[in-house]
């Protein structure tokens, strides 16, 4: 993909993504999208209260004694039905991914991360790559490379959709610009590595989206507000270079080609 053939993003946006390890997009979803996806999550969370399933993760620090508080729904494109399957393969989404990682664009996994009002727990500083993306042996090998492991070798990119306004108070994602070029570390990250002056909160309005690389350092604080935060995440990839990616235990349709170069 050359700079004059980007399909959705501008040259400046692509450059910013690879420089910082993330990129915010405003107004990526419209009002109908938001309403439909919120309603689907509501149906699922009601069902989850009476159903156990390995794809559903309960909030570990919940104080709610009346109902099950959900922290994560894995494979939302499977459990949520048509709206989520359509979101997975939308042309504008695949255009963004093609702009960033090239072809073929392959599916990695999907999930919804949720932070209930006053109840959503924190997520420690981490990188996505070692969390089910590679084997332990491969992760150990990659860590030895240090900063010689480049983000371009591991073209795995997440897009998080914002179904609610995300603020510091309700636990928005926070990132460290340029951290994707420091190599691979143990999860959770040693917080002594984090310079608080460099941390950028992804405070994004409902309808926006955040793109971030699988090596980018990020975390989220607890939800200390009365506002729910629902953040669906879809991850995509192109073939890696010198890195052996593996399928996670619960990743449906991992490696499925959604757009090829033919």
Secondary structure, 3 states (H helix, E strand, C coil): CCHHHCCCCCHHHHHHHHHHCEEEECCCCCHHHHHHHHHHHHHHHHHHCCCCCCCEEECCCCCCCCCCCEEEEECHHHHCCHHHHHHHCCHHHHHHHHHHHCCCEEEEEEEEEEECCCCCCCEEEECCCCCCCCCHHHHHHHHHCHHHCCHHHCCEEEEEECCCCCCCCCCCEEEECCHHHCCCCCCCCCHHHCCHHHEEECCCCCCCEEEEECCCCEEECCCCCCCCEEEEEEEEECCCCCCCCCCCCCCCCCCCEEECCC
